[in-house]
Structures are given as C-alpha cells and as structure tokens.
Amino acid sequence: MAAQVTLTEPEVRAFSSLLSRVSERLATYEEQTHQDKRHAEELKAAADDLLSRLDQ
C-alpha cells in the first residue's frame, strides 16, 4: 500500500512549476521530432526524384 504524502503550498507550487517545464520541453521535443521526420521524408523524395531522372 502506498503511503500518503502531504505537501506544503510552496512544495505544490514548485512541483507544479516543474511539471509545467517538463511538459513544455516534451512538446518542443515532439514538435522537433515531427519536423525532423518531415524533412527526412522530403529529402528521400528529392533523392528518389534525382535517381529516377538519372535512370531516364
């Protein structure tokens, strides 16, 4: 059984602030990962296009 933890108001505020910063960083990471995937797809499409032009 888990023990109950009681936090003071300053501790709650600090913990809330920490969770907010982690959430913001995670959102930034996810956005960057999405952009990286999109750029990789664009580069692959360009490379495929160049290869098909060479084959013609």
mmCIF entry with sequence, helices, sheets and N, C-alpha, C, O atoms, coordinates in Angstrom:
data_MODEL
# 
_entry.id   MODEL 
# 
_entity.id                         1 
_entity.type                       polymer 
_entity.pdbx_number_of_molecules   1 
# 
_entity_poly.entity_id                      1 
_entity_poly.type                           'polypeptide(L)' 
_entity_poly.nstd_linkage                   no 
_entity_poly.nstd_monomer                   no 
_entity_poly.pdbx_seq_one_letter_code       MAAQVTLTEPEVRAFSSLLSRVSERLATYEEQTHQDKRHAEELKAAADDLLSRLDQ 
_entity_poly.pdbx_seq_one_letter_code_can   MAAQVTLTEPEVRAFSSLLSRVSERLATYEEQTHQDKRHAEELKAAADDLLSRLDQ 
_entity_poly.pdbx_strand_id                 A 
# 
loop_
_entity_poly_seq.entity_id 
_entity_poly_seq.num 
_entity_poly_seq.mon_id 
_entity_poly_seq.hetero 
1 1  MET n 
1 2  ALA n 
1 3  ALA n 
1 4  GLN n 
1 5  VAL n 
1 6  THR n 
1 7  LEU n 
1 8  THR n 
1 9  GLU n 
1 10 PRO n 
1 11 GLU n 
1 12 VAL n 
1 13 ARG n 
1 14 ALA n 
1 15 PHE n 
1 16 SER n 
1 17 SER n 
1 18 LEU n 
1 19 LEU n 
1 20 SER n 
1 21 ARG n 
1 22 VAL n 
1 23 SER n 
1 24 GLU n 
1 25 ARG n 
1 26 LEU n 
1 27 ALA n 
1 28 THR n 
1 29 TYR n 
1 30 GLU n 
1 31 GLU n 
1 32 GLN n 
1 33 THR n 
1 34 HIS n 
1 35 GLN n 
1 36 ASP n 
1 37 LYS n 
1 38 ARG n 
1 39 HIS n 
1 40 ALA n 
1 41 GLU n 
1 42 GLU n 
1 43 LEU n 
1 44 LYS n 
1 45 ALA n 
1 46 ALA n 
1 47 ALA n 
1 48 ASP n 
1 49 ASP n 
1 50 LEU n 
1 51 LEU n 
1 52 SER n 
1 53 ARG n 
1 54 LEU n 
1 55 ASP n 
1 56 GLN n 
# 
_struct_asym.id          A 
_struct_asym.entity_id   1 
# 
_struct_conf.conf_type_id            HELX_P 
_struct_conf.id                      HELX_P1 
_struct_conf.pdbx_PDB_helix_id       AA1 
_struct_conf.beg_label_comp_id       GLU 
_struct_conf.beg_label_asym_id       A 
_struct_conf.beg_label_seq_id        9 
_struct_conf.pdbx_beg_PDB_ins_code   ? 
_struct_conf.end_label_comp_id       ASP 
_struct_conf.end_label_asym_id       A 
_struct_conf.end_label_seq_id        55 
_struct_conf.pdbx_end_PDB_ins_code   ? 
_struct_conf.beg_auth_comp_id        GLU 
_struct_conf.beg_auth_asym_id        A 
_struct_conf.beg_auth_seq_id         9 
_struct_conf.end_auth_comp_id        ASP 
_struct_conf.end_auth_asym_id        A 
_struct_conf.end_auth_seq_id         55 
_struct_conf.pdbx_PDB_helix_class    1 
_struct_conf.details                 ? 
_struct_conf.pdbx_PDB_helix_length   47 
# 
_struct_conf_type.id          HELX_P 
_struct_conf_type.criteria    ? 
_struct_conf_type.reference   ? 
# 
loop_
_atom_site.group_PDB 
_atom_site.id 
_atom_site.type_symbol 
_atom_site.label_atom_id 
_atom_site.label_alt_id 
_atom_site.label_comp_id 
_atom_site.label_asym_id 
_atom_site.label_entity_id 
_atom_site.label_seq_id 
_atom_site.pdbx_PDB_ins_code 
_atom_site.Cartn_x 
_atom_site.Cartn_y 
_atom_site.Cartn_z 
_atom_site.occupancy 
_atom_site.B_iso_or_equiv 
_atom_site.pdbx_formal_charge 
_atom_site.auth_seq_id 
_atom_site.auth_comp_id 
_atom_site.auth_asym_id 
_atom_site.auth_atom_id 
_atom_site.pdbx_PDB_model_num 
ATOM 1   N N  . MET A 1 1  ? 0.842  -1.175 0.000   1.00 0.00 ? 1  MET A N  1 
ATOM 2   C CA . MET A 1 1  ? 0.000  0.000  0.000   1.00 0.00 ? 1  MET A CA 1 
ATOM 3   C C  . MET A 1 1  ? 0.890  1.241  0.000   1.00 0.00 ? 1  MET A C  1 
ATOM 4   O O  . MET A 1 1  ? 1.874  1.319  0.735   1.00 0.00 ? 1  MET A O  1 
ATOM 5   N N  . ALA A 1 2  ? 0.516  2.225  -0.853  1.00 0.00 ? 2  ALA A N  1 
ATOM 6   C CA . ALA A 1 2  ? 1.306  3.445  -0.966  1.00 0.00 ? 2  ALA A CA 1 
ATOM 7   C C  . ALA A 1 2  ? 1.039  4.365  0.224   1.00 0.00 ? 2  ALA A C  1 
ATOM 8   O O  . ALA A 1 2  ? -0.085 4.467  0.715   1.00 0.00 ? 2  ALA A O  1 
ATOM 9   N N  . ALA A 1 3  ? 2.080  5.015  0.660   1.00 0.00 ? 3  ALA A N  1 
ATOM 10  C CA . ALA A 1 3  ? 1.946  5.972  1.764   1.00 0.00 ? 3  ALA A CA 1 
ATOM 11  C C  . ALA A 1 3  ? 1.413  7.297  1.228   1.00 0.00 ? 3  ALA A C  1 
ATOM 12  O O  . ALA A 1 3  ? 1.735  7.688  0.106   1.00 0.00 ? 3  ALA A O  1 
ATOM 13  N N  . GLN A 1 4  ? 0.618  7.972  2.005   1.00 0.00 ? 4  GLN A N  1 
ATOM 14  C CA . GLN A 1 4  ? 0.089  9.273  1.620   1.00 0.00 ? 4  GLN A CA 1 
ATOM 15  C C  . GLN A 1 4  ? 1.143  10.336 1.895   1.00 0.00 ? 4  GLN A C  1 
ATOM 16  O O  . GLN A 1 4  ? 1.782  10.330 2.947   1.00 0.00 ? 4  GLN A O  1 
ATOM 17  N N  . VAL A 1 5  ? 1.321  11.245 0.944   1.00 0.00 ? 5  VAL A N  1 
ATOM 18  C CA . VAL A 1 5  ? 2.302  12.312 1.080   1.00 0.00 ? 5  VAL A CA 1 
ATOM 19  C C  . VAL A 1 5  ? 1.547  13.637 1.186   1.00 0.00 ? 5  VAL A C  1 
ATOM 20  O O  . VAL A 1 5  ? 0.632  13.897 0.405   1.00 0.00 ? 5  VAL A O  1 
ATOM 21  N N  . THR A 1 6  ? 1.921  14.446 2.122   1.00 0.00 ? 6  THR A N  1 
ATOM 22  C CA . THR A 1 6  ? 1.325  15.772 2.293   1.00 0.00 ? 6  THR A CA 1 
ATOM 23  C C  . THR A 1 6  ? 2.369  16.812 1.924   1.00 0.00 ? 6  THR A C  1 
ATOM 24  O O  . THR A 1 6  ? 3.488  16.807 2.436   1.00 0.00 ? 6  THR A O  1 
ATOM 25  N N  . LEU A 1 7  ? 1.977  17.700 1.025   1.00 0.00 ? 7  LEU A N  1 
ATOM 26  C CA . LEU A 1 7  ? 2.897  18.741 0.573   1.00 0.00 ? 7  LEU A CA 1 
ATOM 27  C C  . LEU A 1 7  ? 2.431  20.103 1.074   1.00 0.00 ? 7  LEU A C  1 
ATOM 28  O O  . LEU A 1 7  ? 1.236  20.346 1.236   1.00 0.00 ? 7  LEU A O  1 
ATOM 29  N N  . THR A 1 8  ? 3.390  20.979 1.314   1.00 0.00 ? 8  THR A N  1 
ATOM 30  C CA . THR A 1 8  ? 3.062  22.357 1.677   1.00 0.00 ? 8  THR A CA 1 
ATOM 31  C C  . THR A 1 8  ? 2.720  23.129 0.396   1.00 0.00 ? 8  THR A C  1 
ATOM 32  O O  . THR A 1 8  ? 2.997  22.659 -0.707  1.00 0.00 ? 8  THR A O  1 
ATOM 33  N N  . GLU A 1 9  ? 2.130  24.289 0.544   1.00 0.00 ? 9  GLU A N  1 
ATOM 34  C CA . GLU A 1 9  ? 1.780  25.091 -0.630  1.00 0.00 ? 9  GLU A CA 1 
ATOM 35  C C  . GLU A 1 9  ? 3.011  25.423 -1.479  1.00 0.00 ? 9  GLU A C  1 
ATOM 36  O O  . GLU A 1 9  ? 2.939  25.295 -2.701  1.00 0.00 ? 9  GLU A O  1 
ATOM 37  N N  . PRO A 1 10 ? 4.150  25.849 -0.886  1.00 0.00 ? 10 PRO A N  1 
ATOM 38  C CA . PRO A 1 10 ? 5.333  26.119 -1.714  1.00 0.00 ? 10 PRO A CA 1 
ATOM 39  C C  . PRO A 1 10 ? 5.817  24.860 -2.455  1.00 0.00 ? 10 PRO A C  1 
ATOM 40  O O  . PRO A 1 10 ? 6.279  24.949 -3.593  1.00 0.00 ? 10 PRO A O  1 
ATOM 41  N N  . GLU A 1 11 ? 5.713  23.709 -1.820  1.00 0.00 ? 11 GLU A N  1 
ATOM 42  C CA . GLU A 1 11 ? 6.121  22.466 -2.481  1.00 0.00 ? 11 GLU A CA 1 
ATOM 43  C C  . GLU A 1 11 ? 5.205  22.142 -3.656  1.00 0.00 ? 11 GLU A C  1 
ATOM 44  O O  . GLU A 1 11 ? 5.663  21.698 -4.708  1.00 0.00 ? 11 GLU A O  1 
ATOM 45  N N  . VAL A 1 12 ? 3.906  22.370 -3.466  1.00 0.00 ? 12 VAL A N  1 
ATOM 46  C CA . VAL A 1 12 ? 2.948  22.133 -4.552  1.00 0.00 ? 12 VAL A CA 1 
ATOM 47  C C  . VAL A 1 12 ? 3.237  23.077 -5.710  1.00 0.00 ? 12 VAL A C  1 
ATOM 48  O O  . VAL A 1 12 ? 3.220  22.671 -6.872  1.00 0.00 ? 12 VAL A O  1 
ATOM 49  N N  . ARG A 1 13 ? 3.504  24.347 -5.384  1.00 0.00 ? 13 ARG A N  1 
ATOM 50  C CA . ARG A 1 13 ? 3.811  25.325 -6.439  1.00 0.00 ? 13 ARG A CA 1 
ATOM 51  C C  . ARG A 1 13 ? 5.103  24.933 -7.187  1.00 0.00 ? 13 ARG A C  1 
ATOM 52  O O  . ARG A 1 13 ? 5.158  25.021 -8.414  1.00 0.00 ? 13 ARG A O  1 
ATOM 53  N N  . ALA A 1 14 ? 6.115  24.511 -6.460  1.00 0.00 ? 14 ALA A N  1 
ATOM 54  C CA . ALA A 1 14 ? 7.374  24.108 -7.087  1.00 0.00 ? 14 ALA A CA 1 
ATOM 55  C C  . ALA A 1 14 ? 7.172  22.873 -7.959  1.00 0.00 ? 14 ALA A C  1 
ATOM 56  O O  . ALA A 1 14 ? 7.690  22.806 -9.073  1.00 0.00 ? 14 ALA A O  1 
ATOM 57  N N  . PHE A 1 15 ? 6.427  21.908 -7.459  1.00 0.00 ? 15 PHE A N  1 
ATOM 58  C CA . PHE A 1 15 ? 6.169  20.686 -8.223  1.00 0.00 ? 15 PHE A CA 1 
ATOM 59  C C  . PHE A 1 15 ? 5.351  21.001 -9.472  1.00 0.00 ? 15 PHE A C  1 
ATOM 60  O O  . PHE A 1 15 ? 5.615  20.460 -10.546 1.00 0.00 ? 15 PHE A O  1 
ATOM 61  N N  . SER A 1 16 ? 4.361  21.875 -9.330  1.00 0.00 ? 16 SER A N  1 
ATOM 62  C CA . SER A 1 16 ? 3.552  22.294 -10.465 1.00 0.00 ? 16 SER A CA 1 
ATOM 63  C C  . SER A 1 16 ? 4.412  22.985 -11.518 1.00 0.00 ? 16 SER A C  1 
ATOM 64  O O  . SER A 1 16 ? 4.253  22.737 -12.713 1.00 0.00 ? 16 SER A O  1 
ATOM 65  N N  . SER A 1 17 ? 5.311  23.841 -11.082 1.00 0.00 ? 17 SER A N  1 
ATOM 66  C CA . SER A 1 17 ? 6.218  24.536 -11.996 1.00 0.00 ? 17 SER A CA 1 
ATOM 67  C C  . SER A 1 17 ? 7.119  23.542 -12.729 1.00 0.00 ? 17 SER A C  1 
ATOM 68  O O  . SER A 1 17 ? 7.345  23.668 -13.933 1.00 0.00 ? 17 SER A O  1 
ATOM 69  N N  . LEU A 1 18 ? 7.622  22.570 -12.007 1.00 0.00 ? 18 LEU A N  1 
ATOM 70  C CA . LEU A 1 18 ? 8.473  21.545 -12.614 1.00 0.00 ? 18 LEU A CA 1 
ATOM 71  C C  . LEU A 1 18 ? 7.698  20.764 -13.666 1.00 0.00 ? 18 LEU A C  1 
ATOM 72  O O  . LEU A 1 18 ? 8.200  20.543 -14.768 1.00 0.00 ? 18 LEU A O  1 
ATOM 73  N N  . LEU A 1 19 ? 6.487  20.346 -13.338 1.00 0.00 ? 19 LEU A N  1 
ATOM 74  C CA . LEU A 1 19 ? 5.675  19.602 -14.302 1.00 0.00 ? 19 LEU A CA 1 
ATOM 75  C C  . LEU A 1 19 ? 5.379  20.438 -15.538 1.00 0.00 ? 19 LEU A C  1 
ATOM 76  O O  . LEU A 1 19 ? 5.364  19.917 -16.653 1.00 0.00 ? 19 LEU A O  1 
ATOM 77  N N  . SER A 1 20 ? 5.143  21.725 -15.348 1.00 0.00 ? 20 SER A N  1 
ATOM 78  C CA . SER A 1 20 ? 4.884  22.620 -16.471 1.00 0.00 ? 20 SER A CA 1 
ATOM 79  C C  . SER A 1 20 ? 6.099  22.713 -17.394 1.00 0.00 ? 20 SER A C  1 
ATOM 80  O O  . SER A 1 20 ? 5.960  22.649 -18.615 1.00 0.00 ? 20 SER A O  1 
ATOM 81  N N  . ARG A 1 21 ? 7.290  22.864 -16.810 1.00 0.00 ? 21 ARG A N  1 
ATOM 82  C CA . ARG A 1 21 ? 8.516  22.951 -17.623 1.00 0.00 ? 21 ARG A CA 1 
ATOM 83  C C  . ARG A 1 21 ? 8.776  21.648 -18.366 1.00 0.00 ? 21 ARG A C  1 
ATOM 84  O O  . ARG A 1 21 ? 9.168  21.666 -19.532 1.00 0.00 ? 21 ARG A O  1 
ATOM 85  N N  . VAL A 1 22 ? 8.562  20.523 -17.700 1.00 0.00 ? 22 VAL A N  1 
ATOM 86  C CA . VAL A 1 22 ? 8.758  19.224 -18.363 1.00 0.00 ? 22 VAL A CA 1 
ATOM 87  C C  . VAL A 1 22 ? 7.784  19.087 -19.528 1.00 0.00 ? 22 VAL A C  1 
ATOM 88  O O  . VAL A 1 22 ? 8.163  18.632 -20.607 1.00 0.00 ? 22 VAL A O  1 
ATOM 89  N N  . SER A 1 23 ? 6.537  19.477 -19.313 1.00 0.00 ? 23 SER A N  1 
ATOM 90  C CA . SER A 1 23 ? 5.527  19.405 -20.356 1.00 0.00 ? 23 SER A CA 1 
ATOM 91  C C  . SER A 1 23 ? 5.912  20.260 -21.558 1.00 0.00 ? 23 SER A C  1 
ATOM 92  O O  . SER A 1 23 ? 5.767  19.824 -22.700 1.00 0.00 ? 23 SER A O  1 
ATOM 93  N N  . GLU A 1 24 ? 6.402  21.471 -21.310 1.00 0.00 ? 24 GLU A N  1 
ATOM 94  C CA . GLU A 1 24 ? 6.826  22.360 -22.399 1.00 0.00 ? 24 GLU A CA 1 
ATOM 95  C C  . GLU A 1 24 ? 7.992  21.758 -23.172 1.00 0.00 ? 24 GLU A C  1 
ATOM 96  O O  . GLU A 1 24 ? 8.018  21.808 -24.402 1.00 0.00 ? 24 GLU A O  1 
ATOM 97  N N  . ARG A 1 25 ? 8.943  21.197 -22.464 1.00 0.00 ? 25 ARG A N  1 
ATOM 98  C CA . ARG A 1 25 ? 10.098 20.592 -23.147 1.00 0.00 ? 25 ARG A CA 1 
ATOM 99  C C  . ARG A 1 25 ? 9.683  19.374 -23.960 1.00 0.00 ? 25 ARG A C  1 
ATOM 100 O O  . ARG A 1 25 ? 10.187 19.161 -25.063 1.00 0.00 ? 25 ARG A O  1 
ATOM 101 N N  . LEU A 1 26 ? 8.783  18.589 -23.434 1.00 0.00 ? 26 LEU A N  1 
ATOM 102 C CA . LEU A 1 26 ? 8.294  17.430 -24.163 1.00 0.00 ? 26 LEU A CA 1 
ATOM 103 C C  . LEU A 1 26 ? 7.571  17.865 -25.432 1.00 0.00 ? 26 LEU A C  1 
ATOM 104 O O  . LEU A 1 26 ? 7.752  17.264 -26.490 1.00 0.00 ? 26 LEU A O  1 
ATOM 105 N N  . ALA A 1 27 ? 6.759  18.899 -25.327 1.00 0.00 ? 27 ALA A N  1 
ATOM 106 C CA . ALA A 1 27 ? 6.050  19.407 -26.504 1.00 0.00 ? 27 ALA A CA 1 
ATOM 107 C C  . ALA A 1 27 ? 7.047  19.900 -27.551 1.00 0.00 ? 27 ALA A C  1 
ATOM 108 O O  . ALA A 1 27 ? 6.866  19.643 -28.741 1.00 0.00 ? 27 ALA A O  1 
ATOM 109 N N  . THR A 1 28 ? 8.088  20.600 -27.127 1.00 0.00 ? 28 THR A N  1 
ATOM 110 C CA . THR A 1 28 ? 9.120  21.081 -28.051 1.00 0.00 ? 28 THR A CA 1 
ATOM 111 C C  . THR A 1 28 ? 9.835  19.907 -28.710 1.00 0.00 ? 28 THR A C  1 
ATOM 112 O O  . THR A 1 28 ? 10.091 19.931 -29.914 1.00 0.00 ? 28 THR A O  1 
ATOM 113 N N  . TYR A 1 29 ? 10.160 18.879 -27.923 1.00 0.00 ? 29 TYR A N  1 
ATOM 114 C CA . TYR A 1 29 ? 10.824 17.692 -28.462 1.00 0.00 ? 29 TYR A CA 1 
ATOM 115 C C  . TYR A 1 29 ? 9.944  17.006 -29.497 1.00 0.00 ? 29 TYR A C  1 
ATOM 116 O O  . TYR A 1 29 ? 10.420 16.613 -30.562 1.00 0.00 ? 29 TYR A O  1 
ATOM 117 N N  . GLU A 1 30 ? 8.649  16.861 -29.179 1.00 0.00 ? 30 GLU A N  1 
ATOM 118 C CA . GLU A 1 30 ? 7.743  16.196 -30.113 1.00 0.00 ? 30 GLU A CA 1 
ATOM 119 C C  . GLU A 1 30 ? 7.607  16.999 -31.401 1.00 0.00 ? 30 GLU A C  1 
ATOM 120 O O  . GLU A 1 30 ? 7.559  16.427 -32.490 1.00 0.00 ? 30 GLU A O  1 
ATOM 121 N N  . GLU A 1 31 ? 7.544  18.320 -31.280 1.00 0.00 ? 31 GLU A N  1 
ATOM 122 C CA . GLU A 1 31 ? 7.448  19.171 -32.466 1.00 0.00 ? 31 GLU A CA 1 
ATOM 123 C C  . GLU A 1 31 ? 8.712  19.034 -33.311 1.00 0.00 ? 31 GLU A C  1 
ATOM 124 O O  . GLU A 1 31 ? 8.629  18.916 -34.534 1.00 0.00 ? 31 GLU A O  1 
ATOM 125 N N  . GLN A 1 32 ? 9.876  19.050 -32.671 1.00 0.00 ? 32 GLN A N  1 
ATOM 126 C CA . GLN A 1 32 ? 11.138 18.915 -33.403 1.00 0.00 ? 32 GLN A CA 1 
ATOM 127 C C  . GLN A 1 32 ? 11.230 17.555 -34.074 1.00 0.00 ? 32 GLN A C  1 
ATOM 128 O O  . GLN A 1 32 ? 11.685 17.454 -35.213 1.00 0.00 ? 32 GLN A O  1 
ATOM 129 N N  . THR A 1 33 ? 10.801 16.500 -33.373 1.00 0.00 ? 33 THR A N  1 
ATOM 130 C CA . THR A 1 33 ? 10.830 15.155 -33.951 1.00 0.00 ? 33 THR A CA 1 
ATOM 131 C C  . THR A 1 33 ? 9.938  15.096 -35.183 1.00 0.00 ? 33 THR A C  1 
ATOM 132 O O  . THR A 1 33 ? 10.307 14.493 -36.191 1.00 0.00 ? 33 THR A O  1 
ATOM 133 N N  . HIS A 1 34 ? 8.764  15.721 -35.106 1.00 0.00 ? 34 HIS A N  1 
ATOM 134 C CA . HIS A 1 34 ? 7.852  15.751 -36.251 1.00 0.00 ? 34 HIS A CA 1 
ATOM 135 C C  . HIS A 1 34 ? 8.503  16.481 -37.423 1.00 0.00 ? 34 HIS A C  1 
ATOM 136 O O  . HIS A 1 34 ? 8.411  16.031 -38.565 1.00 0.00 ? 34 HIS A O  1 
ATOM 137 N N  . GLN A 1 35 ? 9.160  17.608 -37.141 1.00 0.00 ? 35 GLN A N  1 
ATOM 138 C CA . GLN A 1 35 ? 9.830  18.364 -38.199 1.00 0.00 ? 35 GLN A CA 1 
ATOM 139 C C  . GLN A 1 35 ? 10.962 17.547 -38.807 1.00 0.00 ? 35 GLN A C  1 
ATOM 140 O O  . GLN A 1 35 ? 11.143 17.550 -40.025 1.00 0.00 ? 35 GLN A O  1 
ATOM 141 N N  . ASP A 1 36 ? 11.729 16.845 -37.968 1.00 0.00 ? 36 ASP A N  1 
ATOM 142 C CA . ASP A 1 36 ? 12.822 16.022 -38.470 1.00 0.00 ? 36 ASP A CA 1 
ATOM 143 C C  . ASP A 1 36 ? 12.297 14.927 -39.391 1.00 0.00 ? 36 ASP A C  1 
ATOM 144 O O  . ASP A 1 36 ? 12.896 14.657 -40.432 1.00 0.00 ? 36 ASP A O  1 
ATOM 145 N N  . LYS A 1 37 ? 11.184 14.291 -39.020 1.00 0.00 ? 37 LYS A N  1 
ATOM 146 C CA . LYS A 1 37 ? 10.606 13.247 -39.857 1.00 0.00 ? 37 LYS A CA 1 
ATOM 147 C C  . LYS A 1 37 ? 10.156 13.825 -41.192 1.00 0.00 ? 37 LYS A C  1 
ATOM 148 O O  . LYS A 1 37 ? 10.380 13.225 -42.244 1.00 0.00 ? 37 LYS A O  1 
ATOM 149 N N  . ARG A 1 38 ? 9.518  14.998 -41.144 1.00 0.00 ? 38 ARG A N  1 
ATOM 150 C CA . ARG A 1 38 ? 9.058  15.638 -42.376 1.00 0.00 ? 38 ARG A CA 1 
ATOM 151 C C  . ARG A 1 38 ? 10.243 15.973 -43.279 1.00 0.00 ? 38 ARG A C  1 
ATOM 152 O O  . ARG A 1 38 ? 10.183 15.742 -44.487 1.00 0.00 ? 38 ARG A O  1 
ATOM 153 N N  . HIS A 1 39 ? 11.312 16.511 -42.711 1.00 0.00 ? 39 HIS A N  1 
ATOM 154 C CA . HIS A 1 39 ? 12.499 16.838 -43.509 1.00 0.00 ? 39 HIS A CA 1 
ATOM 155 C C  . HIS A 1 39 ? 13.118 15.580 -44.100 1.00 0.00 ? 39 HIS A C  1 
ATOM 156 O O  . HIS A 1 39 ? 13.549 15.590 -45.253 1.00 0.00 ? 39 HIS A O  1 
ATOM 157 N N  . ALA A 1 40 ? 13.169 14.505 -43.333 1.00 0.00 ? 40 ALA A N  1 
ATOM 158 C CA . ALA A 1 40 ? 13.714 13.247 -43.839 1.00 0.00 ? 40 ALA A CA 1 
ATOM 159 C C  . ALA A 1 40 ? 12.884 12.736 -45.008 1.00 0.00 ? 40 ALA A C  1 
ATOM 160 O O  . ALA A 1 40 ? 13.432 12.251 -45.998 1.00 0.00 ? 40 ALA A O  1 
ATOM 161 N N  . GLU A 1 41 ? 11.561 12.843 -44.893 1.00 0.00 ? 41 GLU A N  1 
ATOM 162 C CA . GLU A 1 41 ? 10.687 12.409 -45.988 1.00 0.00 ? 41 GLU A CA 1 
ATOM 163 C C  . GLU A 1 41 ? 10.906 13.264 -47.236 1.00 0.00 ? 41 GLU A C  1 
ATOM 164 O O  . GLU A 1 41 ? 10.921 12.745 -48.352 1.00 0.00 ? 41 GLU A O  1 
ATOM 165 N N  . GLU A 1 42 ? 11.076 14.573 -47.048 1.00 0.00 ? 42 GLU A N  1 
ATOM 166 C CA . GLU A 1 42 ? 11.320 15.470 -48.185 1.00 0.00 ? 42 GLU A CA 1 
ATOM 167 C C  . GLU A 1 42 ? 12.659 15.149 -48.848 1.00 0.00 ? 42 GLU A C  1 
ATOM 168 O O  . GLU A 1 42 ? 12.763 15.141 -50.075 1.00 0.00 ? 42 GLU A O  1 
ATOM 169 N N  . LEU A 1 43 ? 13.677 14.888 -48.039 1.00 0.00 ? 43 LEU A N  1 
ATOM 170 C CA . LEU A 1 43 ? 14.987 14.542 -48.602 1.00 0.00 ? 43 LEU A CA 1 
ATOM 171 C C  . LEU A 1 43 ? 14.926 13.223 -49.360 1.00 0.00 ? 43 LEU A C  1 
ATOM 172 O O  . LEU A 1 43 ? 15.532 13.101 -50.424 1.00 0.00 ? 43 LEU A O  1 
ATOM 173 N N  . LYS A 1 44 ? 14.214 12.247 -48.842 1.00 0.00 ? 44 LYS A N  1 
ATOM 174 C CA . LYS A 1 44 ? 14.089 10.959 -49.529 1.00 0.00 ? 44 LYS A CA 1 
ATOM 175 C C  . LYS A 1 44 ? 13.356 11.145 -50.854 1.00 0.00 ? 44 LYS A C  1 
ATOM 176 O O  . LYS A 1 44 ? 13.750 10.563 -51.865 1.00 0.00 ? 44 LYS A O  1 
ATOM 177 N N  . ALA A 1 45 ? 12.298 11.949 -50.859 1.00 0.00 ? 45 ALA A N  1 
ATOM 178 C CA . ALA A 1 45 ? 11.560 12.205 -52.098 1.00 0.00 ? 45 ALA A CA 1 
ATOM 179 C C  . ALA A 1 45 ? 12.460 12.879 -53.131 1.00 0.00 ? 45 ALA A C  1 
ATOM 180 O O  . ALA A 1 45 ? 12.424 12.531 -54.311 1.00 0.00 ? 45 ALA A O  1 
ATOM 181 N N  . ALA A 1 46 ? 13.265 13.841 -52.688 1.00 0.00 ? 46 ALA A N  1 
ATOM 182 C CA . ALA A 1 46 ? 14.181 14.526 -53.609 1.00 0.00 ? 46 ALA A CA 1 
ATOM 183 C C  . ALA A 1 46 ? 15.229 13.556 -54.139 1.00 0.00 ? 46 ALA A C  1 
ATOM 184 O O  . ALA A 1 46 ? 15.558 13.585 -55.325 1.00 0.00 ? 46 ALA A O  1 
ATOM 185 N N  . ALA A 1 47 ? 15.753 12.701 -53.271 1.00 0.00 ? 47 ALA A N  1 
ATOM 186 C CA . ALA A 1 47 ? 16.750 11.714 -53.701 1.00 0.00 ? 47 ALA A CA 1 
ATOM 187 C C  . ALA A 1 47 ? 16.137 10.734 -54.685 1.00 0.00 ? 47 ALA A C  1 
ATOM 188 O O  . ALA A 1 47 ? 16.761 10.397 -55.691 1.00 0.00 ? 47 ALA A O  1 
ATOM 189 N N  . ASP A 1 48 ? 14.925 10.272 -54.409 1.00 0.00 ? 48 ASP A N  1 
ATOM 190 C CA . ASP A 1 48 ? 14.243 9.352  -55.331 1.00 0.00 ? 48 ASP A CA 1 
ATOM 191 C C  . ASP A 1 48 ? 14.007 10.017 -56.682 1.00 0.00 ? 48 ASP A C  1 
ATOM 192 O O  . ASP A 1 48 ? 14.156 9.386  -57.728 1.00 0.00 ? 48 ASP A O  1 
ATOM 193 N N  . ASP A 1 49 ? 13.636 11.299 -56.651 1.00 0.00 ? 49 ASP A N  1 
ATOM 194 C CA . ASP A 1 49 ? 13.419 12.035 -57.892 1.00 0.00 ? 49 ASP A CA 1 
ATOM 195 C C  . ASP A 1 49 ? 14.712 12.139 -58.696 1.00 0.00 ? 49 ASP A C  1 
ATOM 196 O O  . ASP A 1 49 ? 14.705 11.950 -59.913 1.00 0.00 ? 49 ASP A O  1 
ATOM 197 N N  . LEU A 1 50 ? 15.813 12.435 -58.025 1.00 0.00 ? 50 LEU A N  1 
ATOM 198 C CA . LEU A 1 50 ? 17.103 12.524 -58.718 1.00 0.00 ? 50 LEU A CA 1 
ATOM 199 C C  . LEU A 1 50 ? 17.487 11.180 -59.334 1.00 0.00 ? 50 LEU A C  1 
ATOM 200 O O  . LEU A 1 50 ? 17.966 11.123 -60.467 1.00 0.00 ? 50 LEU A O  1 
ATOM 201 N N  . LEU A 1 51 ? 17.278 10.111 -58.590 1.00 0.00 ? 51 LEU A N  1 
ATOM 202 C CA . LEU A 1 51 ? 17.606 8.773  -59.113 1.00 0.00 ? 51 LEU A CA 1 
ATOM 203 C C  . LEU A 1 51 ? 16.748 8.435  -60.336 1.00 0.00 ? 51 LEU A C  1 
ATOM 204 O O  . LEU A 1 51 ? 17.247 7.869  -61.308 1.00 0.00 ? 51 LEU A O  1 
ATOM 205 N N  . SER A 1 52 ? 15.476 8.778  -60.287 1.00 0.00 ? 52 SER A N  1 
ATOM 206 C CA . SER A 1 52 ? 14.611 8.459  -61.424 1.00 0.00 ? 52 SER A CA 1 
ATOM 207 C C  . SER A 1 52 ? 15.012 9.276  -62.642 1.00 0.00 ? 52 SER A C  1 
ATOM 208 O O  . SER A 1 52 ? 14.905 8.793  -63.769 1.00 0.00 ? 52 SER A O  1 
ATOM 209 N N  . ARG A 1 53 ? 15.474 10.510 -62.435 1.00 0.00 ? 53 ARG A N  1 
ATOM 210 C CA . ARG A 1 53 ? 15.940 11.329 -63.559 1.00 0.00 ? 53 ARG A CA 1 
ATOM 211 C C  . ARG A 1 53 ? 17.224 10.758 -64.158 1.00 0.00 ? 53 ARG A C  1 
ATOM 212 O O  . ARG A 1 53 ? 17.426 10.817 -65.371 1.00 0.00 ? 53 ARG A O  1 
ATOM 213 N N  . LEU A 1 54 ? 18.087 10.208 -63.311 1.00 0.00 ? 54 LEU A N  1 
ATOM 214 C CA . LEU A 1 54 ? 19.321 9.606  -63.818 1.00 0.00 ? 54 LEU A CA 1 
ATOM 215 C C  . LEU A 1 54 ? 19.032 8.358  -64.639 1.00 0.00 ? 54 LEU A C  1 
ATOM 216 O O  . LEU A 1 54 ? 19.735 8.063  -65.606 1.00 0.00 ? 54 LEU A O  1 
ATOM 217 N N  . ASP A 1 55 ? 17.997 7.632  -64.250 1.00 0.00 ? 55 ASP A N  1 
ATOM 218 C CA . ASP A 1 55 ? 17.646 6.398  -64.965 1.00 0.00 ? 55 ASP A CA 1 
ATOM 219 C C  . ASP A 1 55 ? 17.018 6.671  -66.321 1.00 0.00 ? 55 ASP A C  1 
ATOM 220 O O  . ASP A 1 55 ? 16.954 5.765  -67.152 1.00 0.00 ? 55 ASP A O  1 
ATOM 221 N N  . GLN A 1 56 ? 16.553 7.888  -66.571 1.00 0.00 ? 56 GLN A N  1 
ATOM 222 C CA . GLN A 1 56 ? 15.883 8.199  -67.847 1.00 0.00 ? 56 GLN A CA 1 
ATOM 223 C C  . GLN A 1 56 ? 16.857 8.443  -68.952 1.00 0.00 ? 56 GLN A C  1 
ATOM 224 O O  . GLN A 1 56 ? 16.452 8.716  -70.083 1.00 0.00 ? 56 GLN A O  1 
# 
